[in-house]
Amino acid sequence: MSYFIEHEYTAQGHIIECLFNMHRDLSERDEVVYSDCIPVAVFSAFAIEAYINGVGAKVINFWDSVERNSWQSKVEILHSIAEKKPDWGADPLSFAREMFKLRDKLAHGKPEIISMGPYPTKADAGDHYLEVRKEPEWILKLNKKWLARSKRMFIETMDYFRELHGLPENDHLRRERTEVVERNG
């Protein structure tokens, strides 16, 4: 019999630590604008997918062959193994969809053109131009209220995936584990 030191590192634990630091720093501000919330949305999506991969690697022996699938495909697999069906229209999965939709808009975004008019004259169009909000509607939703909801829903999402496969409480927060194990050879 031989003894080995096993050190397990989790990506999601470090990502979540950064995410919670962002939440803490932003929640202390009087004013939060959409550009403050963009990193929170991106890190939320990163952490959700990292934890999905972490759960999958713990409970499914073929996870390496599906890890590069879309995040939704991986969620379907996790549910299938747990003999459950995902409800994409209800939280927390609808929250996860929202985070990935935001991440995708940012990572794969293309110019959005909003057309207004017609105006009788160029001067009328020019006058109205100065009054128009210049940001797309989806980005204007990122504010202090969104920030508070996103933290609450993020935690619910982590708990949802943890509970789906009976993992320990706060499993998503674990960054690393080191132990001595005994093995033959």
Secondary structure by P-SEA (a helix, b strand, c coil): cbbbbbbbbbaaaaaaaaaaaaaaaaaaccccccccaaaaaaaaaaaaaaaaaaaaaaccccccccccccaaaaaaaaaaaacccccccccaaaaaaaaaaaaaaaacccbbbbbbcccccaaaaaaaaaaccccccccccccaaaaaaaaaaaaaaaaaaaaccccccccccccbbbbbbbbcc
